[in-house]
Every structure is written in structure tokens, then in C-alpha cells.
């Protein structure tokens, strides 16, 4: 919710500056996100007069201007089609920073002609969207003056974060009301703000328009008033300036009036061109499959749960969300109908979610606008239309009745101390509630005002009192601490996650935190996005990630583009599969593993074994016996064939996938050179229950281990891991470790074969091995190798 300070002061009589207002808002629970002062970024830009304008000798679309900015005459090259002699505009000298793009202006030659700054457009100064020409100022604008001060742009804009329960603060009036209740100024009467004698419906001449509501659940009340003979020109400067200050583009008087009232009072309205209507307007349920072309240029298909405004022929409005393009007002509009209706918040929310359609009107209606403000809102809108556009108002049409039945809440003032933790006298509480618009009887029966839909019980009243006293005045009271050592609360999976994170950081990997959303193209490279968002933040965040690698690869690419020679990134998060979410750790290694030095002569790159080493270190930190894991198969289509694999605990339980990224995948992320990647599936790691506070005592064997080396000739396609597992499994009592230490193929080895040499470690238990025992163990090793076609090499 944005508004300039001057807009707030139209409702609130106060001398407070923007910082004081922001401080008070934060104290009463309305968080200020930002205070933006446009004058600060425009301080270097001055009003200037163009004295001469001559064609550029080297470019048909450029002109050479002589500019007077209040000092020495300057030469400026300009490409604006409207630049001409005797015109006044806004000049940016050398050294000024253009707000729209951050460019620092310099003295530069443009097509061989020196230019000492620039004449600026509205878009370049971020004052609107118009960039077709430079700003044209009136003839009486003072040359040399700072433009922002002359134009009244030194008006700070306050941005307040409105929580969903504070629907009353979705308008400037509601925020002013809260500040007045908190003691920061006096609230001006609403009729004075709009220069009305009294806030009464405007009595018109002629018959009232015919309206009806056939959907009391979705639209309980539909009020309307017609105005004939309007002239829909530009809205007055004060209205255009306020709308521009909050980032809205002025369109026409009729449209600007409805937008202004929506922001000013939190009361959305809609204006129809009566010449485009056929018969009375009716609020009804949509027919299943009915279509409407909305003002945003999109066609929406409706269902029979949605409330619409329609005439005898077609739908003209998705009730409370967006009007239709067919009946929208234009410059030629002469007769209008002003709609002021109440739409049920729950119906608005469901319709908006189904259509994935957001608007300023929806934001207000789904929170709940003031149901008692229909007559007043319609009167203010009609008054503005008559004052700005002229015309003659009709009588008022009222269909249905808004839900204005009051709610009575029984309240105990002592509840403030018990629940809010702050002592406030009963009389002070009564004054606070009454300043906020609540009525309080002598026996503490409290009636919330019609604009406070969120107040339903005694706890809500305590919140109102506490925030007006000031949230910063609540004393800090620590919770009582029980004696003894606190019991651990982390789950087994949380402990695994912590161990992996700490180990990865200790090994030199840098943690990254990426979005869980991906573009569809990136998700497709990793198996496709199984979860697609109905209302994405943007098209680049449309699907939930099936893998953590796309985010890490994009981060690696950004780092490499900025000159990083080595990237080691990891992330722990969730990937989203068709049936569930899976906790996963992933990392990417790219660039140089080690820089060039006198020994190597050139930098070394990462390879698949580096990725495997990182995985084994991380799994080992979680308690997994990595020496027992099986290396099997390719890791996936996004990995390089033959340079990737999976680590498994048994044939089916995949703990990790790793390897070199496929060149096609790396190219898709604009990464050059070998890129190593890996994912560890943390949910697949077995979780062992704790059996006590201490692990078993370390008992080293009493006898020295014995090692024996064996070399086997096997077929070239036999995996060395299969041979190691076969040997280790042939005698689990005596063989405690098997390690491959040599692979040879070439002279002396037949074609299609290779030689694998392994070191077998034997551990005697109660006595040393004899020759017969060693021979028996060796025979079992040879037999195990023979099952894979291995022959002991002579």
C-alpha cells in the first residue's frame, strides 16, 4: 500500500514528517517497508530552455541543441522528435544519474558531435511510461531551478505492508484513522476532504437505473447511479500526480476517479458506458462455460460458482475482480453508470483463485470492504464525476442490502494484562477503542465499527489496545526454564541434514540457497516438472524443481561469468516428484580444481572421482559405511555416459548419483569445460535408532593383520567393483578389507581382457594363521574371482 505524505495529510491534520509517520506506523503494527523520496534521485536535473535546434550532420534523427540551464550555454545532442527551439524541458548535466537505468551522464561525442548531457523524457526520470519525446514544461517554468522542487516531487512516498486481516488499511483513509487514534494528528471529516457540505447521497433528476441482484450469496447489495452528459477528458493534475506517485498510470477522468477512490478509501467501484449496455444490469451466477473479455485483454471462461454483472445479452464484469472490455468507458463516452456493490469476500477469493486473476479490486473485496459505506462511496464517486466531467446525475438505484448487522463482544479489561502482558487502565482502554471507532457500553459490551471485519473476539480487542499503546512498550518477559538438561528436539533427519551441511562447508564447498521454482525448459532437462504452479510469480518460476542441480548450475554460470576460476557450490533442499517431496543434498564442481603452478604448468580440472570423493565424505559424516556401497549404472540422462554412476546400499536403495555433466546439459546452462555434479538422496539414508548415550568402547585386535596381493585376468567389461565385492563376500570372517590398487591392459594381456590387482587384508582373531589356513583363504578368493571369469595371473 503506497501513498505520498501529502495524500495522507489530506485526511490527517498533522505536521509530522515522513520519518515520524513511519515510526508511529511501525509502533502500531503497520510495518513500513520503504520511504522513497523521488526528489533525492532527481536533485541534479534542472529546468532548461532550448535556444536553438539544428540538424545533426551525421544522423537524420538527431538534432544539435543549444540549452540554457541557468548558467553557461551547453551543446546537447538529442534524438527526441518533439525537441524544438524555445521549448522548456528537463536537462540532466554531466555527472547526473538517470533513474531509469542508472547510467551516469558524461560529456561524450555522439556521431562526432560533443554532447554535454541530455534532455530527459518522462520514462527516463521514472515519472511515467511515456518515452516518445522529452518532457515539455509550461512557458512560465523557471529556467535553472531544480525540476523536482518546482514540480512538487519532493513528496516522500511511504510503502506500508498491510497484513490480510487489516482490510480497513487498504485505503489511505484507514491508515490516517489509525494514526489519529494513536495520537499523531487529527482525522479530518470525510465530507471536508471531498469538499462536500455533508456526506449525503446526491439527489439526482430523472429515473434511477435498473439494477438487480439475483445472487445474494455472492453480491448481497448492488447500488448504482447514472450520470448523463459527461465529458471524459483528462483528470485534474492533483489526481494524476497522486496516482503517478504510487506507480499508477493516469488513463482518463472516469477511470482515474474509480482508481483514486479505491486507493483513497479502500472502496473499489466500476463505471460502465451506458451506450454499450442492453437492458438492466444484474448481479447473478455465471452460466457454466460463459466467457468474458476482461479489461486486461484476456478472455476468461467462467463456471456457475462465480458472480458476474451482466445485462440481457452478455457478461460485463467478473464481479468484484475486473470489468469487461466491451462496456468500458472511452473518450467518446457520454453517459455512464456508476456501480458501488458489496461482494462476499469468500466468493471473491475462490473466483480469483480459479481464474488465477488478481487486481486491486480483488485485493480489497476478498479482505472485506466496509459494507456500510455503499451510499457514501457512491455519493463521493458521483460528486467527483460531476465536478470533473460535468453532467446530470440520476436518482439512486439500490438492490439488495449489505450485511451491516453489528457484532457485540463481551470484554473484560483485565484480559489486557493477562493476554497482552501490559497493564492499561480500564478508562484508557475505553478511550483507545472509542478513538478506533468501537462503541463501548458501561458493562463493557463492545461493538466493532463496520470497517473492522477482522475483530471477532476479546483477544482481538486486546490486540487493538496493545498496538495503540505501542508494541515496543510490551515488557520482555522470559519464559520459565525448567531445571535439568533440556531434551533434544531435533529429529534423526534434521541431524543428518546438519551433519551434511557442516561437512560440506568444512570441505570448502559454499552453500547456495536457490528458488524452488524453475522455468519449464530447465525442469525438462532433468526429467520434467511434475508440479506446475497455477499462479506462478513469473513464467521463469512456473514449475517446482525436480532436481536441485538446475539452480546450482545457474548459480555456477553466474559466478563463472563474473570471473570466478573455480566454483564449488552445494545446497540442501527439497525436490518435488510426482508422489512426494524428497530432502536432497546436491553440489556442483566447475572450473579449476587447482590453479597452475611450477609443478603442473597448467590448472587441473575436476573429474568424476572428485565428485565421488565428496559424496563419500558427506555420506561418511552421516554414519554410512561407504566402503560397503555398490557403484552401479549410469546416473541419468543429464550425466555424461561412462563418466557417471550411482552409489547404492543394495541393488535398489540409491543413496547418490554423481558424475560429469552431459555436454548438452552443460551447454544449456552456458557452462564451458567439464562440470561435475552430484545429488545425495538424504531420505534414502537409513536412520538408526539410538540405543544409549555412548558408543561401544574401541577394542583393537590383539593380532597383526595380514595382507595378500592377487592379480586376475578378467574380461574388459567386468566392473572392478564387482570383483572387489565378490572377494570380500567369499570369507566374511577373515577378510576385513579388499582394495583395488592396479589396472593394466596392453602387452602381455590378451585383447579383450584386463588385469586387476587387489590387496586383501586378513585379520586373525584368536591365533595367527598357518600355511594351510592361508591357502584355504586364497583358494576361496580365487574361486570367487572365477565366478566372474577371472583367472589368477601367473
BELNOR-V140594 format. One record per pair of residues at least 4 apart in sequence whose C-alpha atoms are under 6 Angstrom apart, sorted by the first residue. I is the first residue (numbers start at 1). J is the second residue. D is the distance in whole Angstrom. If there is no record, write none. Layout:
i->I j->J d->D
i->I j->J d->D
//
This chain:
i->1 j->159 d->6
i->1 j->160 d->5
i->2 j->158 d->6
i->2 j->159 d->4
i->2 j->246 d->6
i->3 j->157 d->5
i->3 j->158 d->6
i->3 j->246 d->6
i->4 j->156 d->6
i->4 j->157 d->4
i->4 j->158 d->6
i->5 j->156 d->6
i->9 j->13 d->6
i->11 j->187 d->6
i->11 j->188 d->5
i->12 j->176 d->6
i->12 j->186 d->6
i->12 j->187 d->5
i->12 j->188 d->6
i->13 j->185 d->5
i->13 j->186 d->5
i->14 j->185 d->5
i->16 j->20 d->6
i->25 j->30 d->5
i->26 j->30 d->5
i->26 j->31 d->5
i->27 j->470 d->5
i->27 j->471 d->6
i->28 j->467 d->5
i->28 j->468 d->5
i->28 j->470 d->6
i->31 j->160 d->6
i->31 j->161 d->5
i->32 j->159 d->6
i->32 j->160 d->4
i->33 j->159 d->6
i->33 j->160 d->6
i->34 j->159 d->5
i->35 j->157 d->6
i->35 j->158 d->5
i->36 j->156 d->6
i->36 j->157 d->5
i->37 j->156 d->4
i->39 j->43 d->6
i->39 j->148 d->5
i->39 j->153 d->6
i->39 j->154 d->5
i->44 j->96 d->6
i->45 j->91 d->6
i->45 j->92 d->5
i->45 j->147 d->6
i->46 j->90 d->6
i->46 j->91 d->5
i->46 j->144 d->6
i->46 j->145 d->6
i->46 j->146 d->4
i->46 j->147 d->5
i->47 j->89 d->6
i->47 j->90 d->5
i->47 j->143 d->5
i->47 j->144 d->5
i->47 j->145 d->6
i->47 j->147 d->5
i->48 j->68 d->5
i->48 j->69 d->4
i->48 j->88 d->6
i->48 j->89 d->5
i->48 j->90 d->6
i->48 j->91 d->6
i->48 j->143 d->5
i->49 j->67 d->6
i->49 j->68 d->5
i->49 j->87 d->6
i->49 j->88 d->4
i->50 j->66 d->6
i->50 j->67 d->5
i->50 j->85 d->5
i->50 j->86 d->5
i->50 j->87 d->5
i->51 j->66 d->5
i->51 j->67 d->6
i->51 j->85 d->5
i->51 j->86 d->5
i->52 j->65 d->6
i->52 j->66 d->5
i->52 j->85 d->5
i->53 j->64 d->6
i->53 j->65 d->5
i->53 j->84 d->6
i->53 j->85 d->5
i->54 j->63 d->5
i->54 j->64 d->5
i->55 j->63 d->5
i->56 j->62 d->5
i->56 j->63 d->5
i->56 j->64 d->6
i->61 j->79 d->6
i->62 j->78 d->6
i->62 j->79 d->4
i->63 j->77 d->6
i->63 j->78 d->5
i->64 j->76 d->6
i->64 j->77 d->5
i->65 j->75 d->6
i->65 j->76 d->5
i->66 j->74 d->6
i->66 j->75 d->5
i->67 j->73 d->6
i->67 j->74 d->5
i->68 j->73 d->5
i->69 j->144 d->5
i->70 j->143 d->6
i->70 j->144 d->4
i->75 j->115 d->6
i->75 j->116 d->6
i->76 j->115 d->4
i->76 j->116 d->5
i->77 j->115 d->5
i->80 j->133 d->5
i->82 j->133 d->6
i->88 j->136 d->6
i->88 j->137 d->5
i->89 j->135 d->5
i->89 j->136 d->5
i->89 j->137 d->5
i->90 j->119 d->6
i->90 j->120 d->6
i->91 j->118 d->6
i->91 j->119 d->5
i->92 j->96 d->6
i->92 j->117 d->6
i->92 j->118 d->5
i->93 j->117 d->5
i->94 j->105 d->5
i->94 j->106 d->5
i->94 j->107 d->6
i->94 j->117 d->5
i->95 j->104 d->6
i->95 j->105 d->5
i->96 j->104 d->6
i->96 j->105 d->6
i->97 j->102 d->6
i->97 j->103 d->6
i->97 j->104 d->4
i->98 j->102 d->5
i->98 j->103 d->5
i->99 j->125 d->5
i->100 j->124 d->5
i->100 j->126 d->6
i->107 j->115 d->6
i->107 j->116 d->5
i->108 j->114 d->6
i->108 j->115 d->5
i->109 j->113 d->5
i->109 j->114 d->4
i->109 j->115 d->6
i->120 j->134 d->5
i->121 j->131 d->6
i->121 j->133 d->6
i->121 j->134 d->4
i->121 j->135 d->5
i->122 j->127 d->5
i->122 j->128 d->5
i->122 j->130 d->6
i->123 j->127 d->6
i->123 j->128 d->5
i->123 j->129 d->5
i->123 j->130 d->5
i->123 j->131 d->5
i->147 j->151 d->6
i->148 j->153 d->5
i->149 j->154 d->6
i->165 j->454 d->6
i->167 j->367 d->5
i->168 j->174 d->5
i->168 j->451 d->6
i->169 j->174 d->5
i->169 j->175 d->5
i->170 j->266 d->5
i->171 j->263 d->5
i->171 j->264 d->5
i->171 j->265 d->5
i->171 j->266 d->4
i->172 j->264 d->5
i->173 j->265 d->5
i->179 j->184 d->5
i->180 j->184 d->5
i->180 j->185 d->5
i->180 j->186 d->5
i->180 j->187 d->6
i->181 j->435 d->5
i->181 j->436 d->6
i->182 j->468 d->6
i->191 j->195 d->6
i->191 j->196 d->5
i->191 j->198 d->6
i->191 j->199 d->5
i->192 j->196 d->6
i->201 j->379 d->5
i->202 j->379 d->6
i->204 j->393 d->5
i->204 j->394 d->4
i->204 j->395 d->5
i->205 j->394 d->5
i->205 j->395 d->6
i->206 j->394 d->5
i->207 j->395 d->6
i->208 j->394 d->6
i->208 j->395 d->4
i->208 j->396 d->5
i->208 j->397 d->5
i->209 j->397 d->6
i->210 j->280 d->5
i->211 j->280 d->6
i->211 j->281 d->5
i->211 j->282 d->6
i->212 j->282 d->5
i->212 j->399 d->5
i->213 j->282 d->5
i->213 j->283 d->4
i->214 j->283 d->6
i->214 j->284 d->5
i->215 j->219 d->6
i->215 j->284 d->5
i->216 j->220 d->4
i->218 j->307 d->6
i->218 j->343 d->6
i->218 j->344 d->5
i->218 j->347 d->6
i->219 j->342 d->6
i->219 j->343 d->5
i->220 j->400 d->6
i->220 j->401 d->6
i->220 j->402 d->6
i->221 j->341 d->6
i->221 j->342 d->5
i->221 j->399 d->6
i->221 j->400 d->4
i->221 j->401 d->5
i->221 j->402 d->5
i->222 j->341 d->4
i->222 j->399 d->5
i->223 j->340 d->5
i->223 j->341 d->6
i->223 j->397 d->6
i->223 j->398 d->4
i->224 j->338 d->5
i->224 j->339 d->5
i->224 j->340 d->6
i->224 j->396 d->6
i->224 j->397 d->5
i->225 j->337 d->6
i->225 j->338 d->5
i->225 j->396 d->5
i->226 j->336 d->6
i->226 j->337 d->4
i->226 j->393 d->6
i->226 j->394 d->5
i->227 j->335 d->6
i->227 j->336 d->5
i->227 j->392 d->5
i->227 j->393 d->4
i->228 j->335 d->4
i->228 j->391 d->5
i->228 j->392 d->5
i->229 j->334 d->5
i->229 j->335 d->6
i->229 j->391 d->4
i->230 j->334 d->5
i->230 j->389 d->5
i->230 j->390 d->5
i->230 j->391 d->5
i->231 j->389 d->5
i->232 j->253 d->6
i->232 j->331 d->5
i->232 j->389 d->6
i->233 j->252 d->6
i->233 j->253 d->6
i->234 j->252 d->5
i->234 j->253 d->5
i->235 j->252 d->6
i->235 j->253 d->4
i->237 j->241 d->6
i->240 j->250 d->6
i->243 j->248 d->5
i->244 j->248 d->5
i->244 j->249 d->6
i->252 j->256 d->6
i->256 j->260 d->6
i->258 j->269 d->6
i->260 j->264 d->6
i->261 j->265 d->5
i->262 j->266 d->5
i->262 j->267 d->5
i->262 j->268 d->5
i->268 j->361 d->5
i->269 j->339 d->6
i->269 j->340 d->5
i->270 j->338 d->6
i->270 j->339 d->5
i->271 j->337 d->6
i->271 j->338 d->5
i->272 j->327 d->6
i->272 j->328 d->6
i->272 j->336 d->5
i->272 j->337 d->5
i->273 j->327 d->5
i->273 j->328 d->6
i->273 j->329 d->5
i->273 j->336 d->5
i->274 j->335 d->6
i->274 j->336 d->5
i->276 j->327 d->5
i->278 j->311 d->6
i->278 j->312 d->6
i->279 j->311 d->6
i->279 j->312 d->6
i->280 j->311 d->6
i->281 j->310 d->6
i->281 j->311 d->5
i->282 j->309 d->6
i->282 j->310 d->5
i->283 j->308 d->6
i->283 j->309 d->5
i->284 j->307 d->6
i->284 j->308 d->6
i->285 j->304 d->6
i->285 j->306 d->6
i->285 j->307 d->5
i->286 j->303 d->6
i->286 j->304 d->5
i->286 j->306 d->6
i->286 j->308 d->6
i->287 j->304 d->5
i->288 j->303 d->4
i->288 j->304 d->5
i->289 j->301 d->6
i->289 j->302 d->5
i->289 j->303 d->6
i->290 j->301 d->6
i->290 j->302 d->5
i->291 j->300 d->6
i->291 j->301 d->5
i->292 j->299 d->6
i->292 j->300 d->5
i->293 j->298 d->6
i->293 j->299 d->4
i->293 j->324 d->6
i->293 j->325 d->6
i->294 j->298 d->6
i->294 j->323 d->6
i->294 j->324 d->4
i->294 j->325 d->5
i->295 j->323 d->6
i->295 j->324 d->5
i->295 j->325 d->5
i->306 j->351 d->6
i->307 j->319 d->5
i->308 j->317 d->6
i->308 j->318 d->5
i->308 j->319 d->5
i->309 j->316 d->6
i->309 j->317 d->5
i->309 j->319 d->6
i->310 j->314 d->6
i->310 j->315 d->4
i->310 j->316 d->5
i->316 j->324 d->5
i->317 j->323 d->4
i->317 j->324 d->5
i->318 j->322 d->5
i->321 j->361 d->5
i->321 j->362 d->5
i->329 j->333 d->6
i->340 j->378 d->6
i->345 j->365 d->6
i->345 j->366 d->4
i->345 j->367 d->6
i->345 j->368 d->5
i->348 j->366 d->5
i->349 j->366 d->5
i->352 j->356 d->6
i->352 j->357 d->5
i->356 j->535 d->6
i->362 j->366 d->6
i->365 j->369 d->6
i->370 j->450 d->6
i->370 j->451 d->4
i->371 j->402 d->6
i->373 j->377 d->6
i->384 j->388 d->6
i->385 j->389 d->5
i->386 j->390 d->4
i->386 j->391 d->6
i->407 j->447 d->6
i->408 j->446 d->6
i->408 j->447 d->5
i->409 j->445 d->6
i->409 j->446 d->5
i->410 j->445 d->5
i->411 j->444 d->6
i->411 j->458 d->6
i->413 j->426 d->6
i->415 j->419 d->6
i->416 j->420 d->5
i->416 j->462 d->5
i->417 j->421 d->5
i->417 j->422 d->5
i->417 j->423 d->5
i->422 j->474 d->6
i->433 j->438 d->5
i->434 j->438 d->5
i->434 j->439 d->6
i->437 j->449 d->6
i->438 j->447 d->6
i->438 j->448 d->5
i->438 j->449 d->5
i->439 j->446 d->6
i->439 j->447 d->5
i->440 j->444 d->6
i->440 j->445 d->6
i->440 j->446 d->5
i->441 j->445 d->5
i->455 j->460 d->5
i->467 j->471 d->5
i->490 j->494 d->6
i->496 j->622 d->6
i->499 j->503 d->6
i->500 j->618 d->6
i->504 j->509 d->6
i->505 j->509 d->5
i->509 j->568 d->5
i->509 j->569 d->5
i->510 j->569 d->5
i->511 j->569 d->6
i->511 j->570 d->5
i->511 j->571 d->6
i->512 j->570 d->6
i->512 j->571 d->5
i->514 j->551 d->6
i->516 j->544 d->6
i->516 j->545 d->6
i->517 j->541 d->5
i->517 j->543 d->5
i->517 j->544 d->5
i->517 j->545 d->6
i->518 j->541 d->5
i->518 j->543 d->5
i->518 j->545 d->6
i->519 j->540 d->4
i->519 j->541 d->5
i->519 j->542 d->6
i->523 j->528 d->5
i->523 j->529 d->5
i->524 j->528 d->4
i->529 j->543 d->6
i->529 j->546 d->6
i->530 j->578 d->5
i->531 j->543 d->6
i->531 j->544 d->5
i->532 j->543 d->4
i->533 j->542 d->6
i->533 j->543 d->6
i->536 j->541 d->6
i->536 j->542 d->5
i->545 j->575 d->6
i->545 j->576 d->6
i->546 j->575 d->5
i->546 j->576 d->5
i->546 j->577 d->6
i->547 j->575 d->5
i->549 j->553 d->6
i->557 j->671 d->6
i->559 j->564 d->6
i->560 j->564 d->5
i->565 j->591 d->6
i->565 j->592 d->6
i->566 j->590 d->6
i->566 j->591 d->4
i->566 j->592 d->5
i->567 j->589 d->6
i->567 j->590 d->5
i->568 j->588 d->6
i->568 j->589 d->5
i->569 j->587 d->5
i->569 j->588 d->5
i->570 j->586 d->6
i->570 j->587 d->4
i->571 j->585 d->6
i->571 j->586 d->5
i->572 j->584 d->6
i->572 j->585 d->4
i->573 j->583 d->6
i->573 j->584 d->6
i->574 j->582 d->5
i->574 j->583 d->5
i->574 j->584 d->6
i->575 j->581 d->6
i->575 j->582 d->5
i->576 j->581 d->5
i->577 j->581 d->6
i->583 j->682 d->6
i->583 j->683 d->6
i->584 j->680 d->6
i->584 j->681 d->5
i->584 j->682 d->5
i->585 j->679 d->6
i->585 j->680 d->5
i->586 j->678 d->6
i->586 j->679 d->4
i->587 j->677 d->6
i->587 j->678 d->6
i->588 j->676 d->6
i->588 j->677 d->4
i->589 j->675 d->6
i->589 j->676 d->5
i->590 j->675 d->5
i->592 j->604 d->6
i->592 j->605 d->5
i->593 j->604 d->6
i->593 j->605 d->5
i->593 j->606 d->5
i->594 j->603 d->6
i->594 j->604 d->5
i->595 j->603 d->4
i->596 j->601 d->5
i->596 j->602 d->4
i->596 j->603 d->4
i->597 j->601 d->5
i->608 j->659 d->5
i->608 j->660 d->6
i->616 j->620 d->6
i->619 j->624 d->6
i->620 j->624 d->5
i->629 j->648 d->5
i->629 j->649 d->5
i->630 j->647 d->6
i->630 j->648 d->5
i->631 j->646 d->6
i->631 j->647 d->5
i->632 j->645 d->6
i->632 j->646 d->5
i->633 j->645 d->5
i->634 j->644 d->6
i->634 j->645 d->5
i->635 j->644 d->6
i->635 j->645 d->5
i->635 j->646 d->5
i->635 j->657 d->5
i->638 j->662 d->5
i->639 j->660 d->6
i->639 j->661 d->4
i->639 j->662 d->4
i->640 j->660 d->5
i->640 j->661 d->5
i->640 j->662 d->4
i->643 j->659 d->6
i->643 j->660 d->6
i->644 j->658 d->6
i->644 j->659 d->4
i->645 j->657 d->6
i->645 j->658 d->6
i->646 j->656 d->6
i->646 j->657 d->4
i->647 j->655 d->6
i->647 j->656 d->5
i->648 j->653 d->5
i->648 j->654 d->4
i->648 j->655 d->5
i->649 j->653 d->5
i->655 j->680 d->6
i->655 j->681 d->5
i->655 j->684 d->6
i->656 j->679 d->6
i->656 j->680 d->4
i->656 j->681 d->6
i->657 j->678 d->6
i->657 j->679 d->5
i->658 j->677 d->6
i->658 j->678 d->4
i->659 j->676 d->6
i->659 j->677 d->6
i->660 j->675 d->6
i->660 j->676 d->4
i->661 j->675 d->5
i->661 j->676 d->6
i->663 j->667 d->6
i->666 j->671 d->5
i->667 j->671 d->6
i->705 j->762 d->6
i->705 j->763 d->5
i->706 j->761 d->6
i->706 j->762 d->5
i->707 j->760 d->6
i->707 j->761 d->4
i->708 j->759 d->6
i->708 j->760 d->5
i->709 j->758 d->6
i->709 j->759 d->5
i->710 j->757 d->6
i->710 j->758 d->5
i->711 j->756 d->6
i->711 j->757 d->4
i->711 j->793 d->6
i->712 j->755 d->6
i->712 j->756 d->5
i->712 j->790 d->6
i->712 j->791 d->5
i->712 j->792 d->5
i->712 j->793 d->5
i->713 j->754 d->6
i->713 j->755 d->5
i->713 j->790 d->5
i->713 j->791 d->5
i->713 j->793 d->6
i->714 j->753 d->6
i->714 j->754 d->6
i->714 j->789 d->6
i->714 j->790 d->5
i->715 j->753 d->4
i->716 j->752 d->5
i->716 j->753 d->5
i->716 j->754 d->5
i->726 j->784 d->6
i->727 j->781 d->5
i->727 j->784 d->6
i->731 j->735 d->6
i->734 j->762 d->5
i->734 j->763 d->6
i->735 j->761 d->6
i->735 j->762 d->5
i->736 j->761 d->6
i->736 j->762 d->6
i->737 j->761 d->5
i->738 j->759 d->6
i->738 j->760 d->5
i->739 j->758 d->5
i->739 j->759 d->5
i->740 j->757 d->6
i->740 j->758 d->4
i->741 j->757 d->6
i->741 j->758 d->6
i->742 j->756 d->6
i->742 j->757 d->5
i->743 j->755 d->6
i->743 j->756 d->5
i->744 j->754 d->6
i->744 j->755 d->5
i->745 j->749 d->6
i->745 j->754 d->5
i->764 j->768 d->6
i->769 j->773 d->6
i->785 j->790 d->5
i->786 j->790 d->5
//
